[in-house]
Amino acid sequence: MNLTSYLAELVALFNAQKTDLPGEAIHKNCVFRLNGRAYHETLGRPVDDPLIRLIGCGPAAYRLLLTALRYALTNPRVSLRRDGAAERQHRGESSMSARAVLYGELRGTAAPLRAECEVALRGDAQGHIHEIAVTMGDADVELITAARAR
């Protein structure tokens, strides 16, 4: 599978409220970034700590982040915009980015959220995703963070 297919499948699983992953799509050391900052860097311990690597990277981190987002938003869903989602190959690595919109209702309110974002994936020659980076407006991040605290 290629990154574009993996992203489409991840979005379909997310929208179906599943925590499944497509095959071995996400590498055990996959890094997750929000606005440039890696998730495992926010956990308050050294990034080379084995426990931080275990829960802050790879499939476990994906599921933890997914659970946190589902806690903050009622019935979250994502739609991908297909324009400009071309995959690029360079020296055995692949990368792609796509525009997306995250929808849902913020926990503790009836306020709807519609957050536009950029999703970028980086993978290796074996077809594993090594990085998923999301860039989203600071105001939307603050709304989601506040909803998680309710």
C-alpha positions in Angstrom: 0.0 0.0 0.0 1.1 3.6 -0.5 0.7 6.5 1.9 -2.3 7.9 0.1 -4.1 4.6 0.5 -3.1 4.3 4.1 -4.3 7.8 4.8 -7.7 7.1 3.2 -8.0 3.9 5.2 -7.0 5.6 8.5 -9.7 8.3 7.8 -12.3 5.6 7.0 -11.5 3.7 10.2 -11.5 7.0 12.3 -14.9 7.9 10.8 -16.2 4.5 11.7 -15.1 5.0 15.3 -12.6 2.2 15.1 -9.2 2.0 16.7 -8.0 -0.5 14.1 -5.0 0.2 11.9 -4.4 -0.9 8.3 -2.0 -3.9 8.4 1.4 -2.8 9.6 1.0 0.7 8.3 2.4 2.6 11.4 6.0 1.8 12.2 6.7 1.1 15.9 8.8 4.4 16.0 6.3 6.5 14.1 6.3 10.1 15.4 3.1 12.1 15.7 3.3 15.9 15.5 0.8 18.7 16.1 2.0 22.1 14.8 5.6 20.9 14.7 5.8 19.5 18.2 6.2 15.7 18.6 3.7 14.0 21.0 6.4 12.1 22.8 8.2 15.3 23.6 5.1 16.5 25.6 5.0 13.6 28.0 7.3 15.2 30.6 10.2 12.7 30.5 13.3 12.3 28.3 12.3 11.3 24.7 14.8 8.3 24.8 13.0 6.8 27.9 11.8 3.4 26.8 8.3 3.9 28.4 8.0 7.3 26.6 8.9 5.6 23.3 6.4 2.8 23.9 3.4 5.1 24.6 4.5 8.2 22.7 5.3 6.6 19.4 3.9 4.0 17.0 0.5 2.2 17.2 0.1 2.8 20.9 0.5 6.5 20.6 -1.9 6.5 17.7 -4.6 4.9 19.8 -3.9 7.1 22.8 -4.2 10.2 20.7 -7.3 8.9 19.0 -8.9 8.2 22.4 -8.0 11.7 23.6 -9.6 13.3 20.5 -12.7 11.2 20.8 -13.0 12.3 24.5 -12.8 16.0 23.4 -15.2 15.7 20.5 -18.6 14.0 20.3 -18.8 12.0 17.1 -15.6 13.3 15.5 -15.1 12.7 11.8 -12.6 13.8 9.2 -13.1 14.6 5.5 -10.1 14.7 3.1 -9.8 17.1 0.2 -8.3 15.2 -2.7 -6.9 18.3 -4.4 -3.1 18.4 -4.1 -2.7 15.1 -2.3 0.1 13.8 -4.5 2.6 11.3 -3.1 6.3 11.9 -3.7 9.2 9.5 -3.8 12.8 10.4 -3.0 15.6 8.0 -2.3 13.4 5.1 -1.1 11.2 7.3 1.1 7.8 8.6 0.3 5.9 11.6 1.5 2.5 13.1 0.9 0.2 15.8 2.3 -3.5 16.5 2.1 -5.9 19.1 3.3 -8.5 17.8 5.8 -11.3 19.1 7.9 -12.1 17.8 11.4 -15.7 18.0 12.5 -17.4 17.2 15.8 -19.1 18.8 18.8 -16.9 20.0 21.7 -17.3 18.1 24.9 -19.4 19.8 27.5 -20.9 22.2 25.0 -23.1 22.0 22.0 -20.6 24.0 20.1 -19.7 22.5 16.7 -16.1 22.4 15.7 -14.9 22.6 12.1 -11.1 22.7 12.0 -9.3 22.9 8.7 -5.8 21.2 8.9 -2.9 19.9 6.8 -2.0 16.3 7.3 1.5 15.1 6.2 2.8 11.6 6.1 6.3 10.3 5.7 7.1 6.7 5.0 9.9 4.2 4.2 10.5 1.9 1.2 8.8 -1.0 3.0 5.5 0.9 3.2 5.6 1.9 6.9 4.5 5.3 8.1 7.3 6.9 10.1 5.7 10.3 10.7 2.2 11.8 10.8 2.2 15.6 11.2 -1.0 17.7 11.6 -0.9 21.5 11.2 -4.0 23.1 12.7 -4.9 26.6 13.7 -3.9 27.5 17.3 -7.5 28.6 18.2 -8.8 25.1 17.1 -6.1 23.4 19.2 -7.1 25.5 22.2 -10.8 24.6 21.8 -10.0 20.9 21.7 -7.6 21.1 24.6 -10.2 22.9 26.7 -12.8 20.3 25.8 -10.5 17.6 26.9 -10.2 19.3 30.3 -14.0 19.2 30.9 
